[in-house]
Amino acid sequence: MNYNDLRHFADSWGLVAMGILFLILILWPFRKGASRRNHDAAHIIFRDDEND
């Protein structure tokens, strides 16, 4: 593979792969089983207040 082949790959399929990865990372916190973990992460700063 030379530079032009890699550049063509990055211009076409690299962009598609980055777009799919972006969508996966954006939608990951909204999946069905993540609500408990999201709630725990949102309230972690209050954990010391509850355990006086």
Order of alpha helices (4+ residues) and beta strands (2+ residues): alpha-alpha-alpha-alpha
